[in-house]
Amino acid sequence: MHRSVWISYCALAILLAASPQLSAQTSSADAAALGMINVKNLQATDPMQSVSARGDGKTDDTAAIQAAADLAAKRSQVMKPEGGSYLGSSPVIYFPAGKYVISDEIRFGPYTNIASDSRAIVEQKSGDKRCFVFENVYTISIRGIRFVGGTNQIWMGNKNVDSTMLDISECEFQLSGDYAILTQGTVSPNDQHMSANLMINRCKFIRPRKVLRNVCDYASLRDTWVTIHRDNFDGDSAAFMNTSGVLMFDNMIGVPVFGGFD
């Protein structure tokens, strides 16, 4: 059954900027030619880089991934046409197949594109740290990353900047210690709010402590699976917390049955 649900200004306790498609065998040279930053070969983009990620599930890749994020921010082009709003173009940060271990938070710029066509895994080994952090976020696209561990696996915030666009697709979130995805806008006694459109499509949430805290004007989850389990869930809390704006669900499924009992 096709089902849509809209929620406005309430707490709910229920259970892409497009980027070029690359194969798992895409070479570093090919990625560089497409303007991408391959985290496993940063030297292909910038010969001055001294580190690259291994993605072998053992090496701590924090420094290399942060270097890729910094390089993408440095190479971003931003303009504000007269009478218009800001435009930003940033190279794709590309994750080839692998398991990337991190031990600290990775911080990205306001215009960020992240992609993996081989479902790369990012595991946060520090349980009290977030994974990907986007402060002063404006336009981002995250596609094909699988997150494990950490508190918030994607954290996004700004000071209520109009026309913010946040696109998360084909990602997976497992075993977060708090909301897997958390948004943060203006903070005052009467207003927690971000003028943003958050789109979460074709994703999977497996045993997160909580799923989403939304403060965006509009947020939607579509074609997405959610599994909540008592072993990693605060029983007196909400899997979804909508404190501002509209939160919409479309074609959702999960365990317990989404919107029902199991």
N, C-alpha and C positions, 0 to 999 in steps of 0.2 A: 504494500500500500504506500502510495506517495503521501507524505505527511510533512507539513510545514508548521512551525510553532514560532510565534513572536512573543518576546518577553520584554517589557519596558519598565525600568526603574524598580527592580526587585531582585532579591536573592533567590536563586533557583536551586533546589536540592533534589535533582533527579539524576536517577541514575541517569597567471604567473607573469609578474613582469616576465614575459617569455624569454628564455635563453636558448642558444643553439644546443641541439642534442648531440652529445658525444657518446661514442661507445666506450666500454670499459678499457679497450685497448688503445684509445686515443693517445698519441705520443705527446710529450711535453712540448715539442716543437709545434705540433698542430694546435695545441691549446694556446700557445703564445701567439701563433699566427691569427687566431680568432680573437685576440685581445684578452684572453683569460689568464688568470694567475693560478697556476697549478701548485697546490700546496706541497706536492712531493718534489717539485723542481722549481723553486723560486728563482734560481739563477737563470732560467730560460727567459724570465721577464726582466730581471735586474741582476746583472753579473756581480754586483757588489754585495748581494745577499750571501751570508755565510752559513745559513741553516736552511734545511728543508725538512718537512714532515716525513716520517717513516711509514706510519700507518700499519705497523706490525703488531699492534696490540700489547707491546711491551715498552717501547720507547715513549718517554714523556714528550709529546709533540706540542706542548703549550707554546713555547717560544716561537716555533716555526709558524703555527697557525696565527698567532698574534702578529708576526711579521707580515704574513700574507694580508691580514686585515689592514694593517698600517699602510702597506704598499698600495692596496686598492683605494684607501682614503686619499693617499697622496696623489694618485693618478686620476682622481675624480675631476670632472669638469662641471662647473656649476654656473648658471646664468639666471638672471631675472629679467625677462623681456619687459619693456615699458608697458605698464598696464596689466601685466600678467603676474603669475606666481613663479616661484623658483623651480628651475629644472636642473636635475643632476644626472650625469652619466658616469657610471663607475664600472670598471672591469669586473667580470664574473670571477668570484673566488671558487675555483673548481676542486672538488675532492674526488680523486680516483678511488677505486675499490680499496677498502682497507678498514681497519679498526684503529681509530685515532684516540689515544689516551691523553687527557688533559688533567692538570692538577690545580688550575686557577681559572678565573673567568676570562673569556675572550671578548674584547670590546671592539665594536665596529662603528663605522662612521654613519652619518645620517642617510647616505645614499649607498645601499649595499645590495649586491646580488650574489647569492650563494647557491651552488648547484652540485648535485651528484647524480649521474645517470646509473650508478651501480649500487645505490643505497648504502653509502659509506656510513660507518658507525662512529659516533663521537661519545666516548665514555668519560664522565667526570668522576675522578677518583676521590675528590675532596667533597665529602657529604654536605659540608656547610657552604659550598660555593655554587654560584649559578654557572650555567654553561655559556650561552651566547647572550651578550648584553648590548643593547642598542639604546644608548642615551642620546637625547636630541634627535630621535629618529624622525625621518620624513618620508622616504620612499624606499621600501625594501622588498626583496623577493628571496624566499628560502625554499628550495626544492630538493627533495630526495635525501634528506639527512635523517639518520636514526639516532636518537639521543637515549643515553642510559645514565641514570644517577644524577646527582646534584640537587639543588633546591628548585629553582626555576630553570627550566631548560632553555626557554626563550623569554627574555625580559626586555620590554620595549616601553619607552617613555619619552615624552616631551612636554613643553609648557603650553599645551593646548594650541598647537600650530594648525591653522586651517589647511584642509585638503591633504592631510597625511594619509598615505596608502600603505597597507601592510598585507602582504600576500604570502601565505604559507601553504605549500601544497606537497602532497606525496611524502610527508614526513611521518616519523614514528617517535612516540614518547613513552619511555618505560621507566617506572620506579622513581619518579621524582619525589623529592622530600617535601615539596610544597606544591603550589599551582604549577603544572607543567609549563603553561603559558601565562604570563602575568603582564598586564598593561598598567601604566602609571601616567596620569596626566597632572593637571593642576591639583594641588593639595591645600585645602582650606576646610574649616569646619562645615561649610555648606556646599562644597563643590570638589568632587574628584572626577575629572572630566578630560577627555582628549578628543579633539575634533579630527577623528580618524575613521577610516573604513578598514576593518580587519576582516580578511577573508581566509578561512581555514578549509581547505578542500582535499578530499581523498587522503585523509590522515588516519593514524591509529594511535590510541592511547591505551596502554596496558599497565594496569595497577599503579596509576599515579596516586600520590597522596590526595591531590585535587587536580582538576583538569584545567579550568580557565577562570581567571579573574578579569572581567572586562570593564573598562571605563571609556571605551570608544563610543562615538555617536552611533555607530552601526557596526555590528559584528555578525558574522554568519559562519556556521559549520555545516558542511555539506558532504554527503557520501563518506561518512567517517564512522569508524568503529571505536567504542569506548568500553573498556572492561574495568570495573571497580571491584576491589576485593577487600574484605575486612582486615586482612593482614597488613595492608598499607593504605588505610583510609581512616580519617577522623570521623567517628560515627556521628558526632553532633555538629558536623559542618556541612557545607554545600560543595558538591562536585563542581558546580558552575556558580559563580558569583557575578551577577550583573548589577553594578552599582550606578551605572549611567547609560543612557541611550537605549538602543534596541539590540536584542540578541535573538537571532533566528536559527532554527534547526531545520534541516531538510535532508530526508533520506538517511536517517541515523540508525545505527544498530549497535547492540552491545550486550554485555552480561553484567548485572541483571538486564533483562530486556529493557531497552531504552523507552522510558515513559510508562513502564509497566512493572511486573513482578516476575521473579524467576526463582 
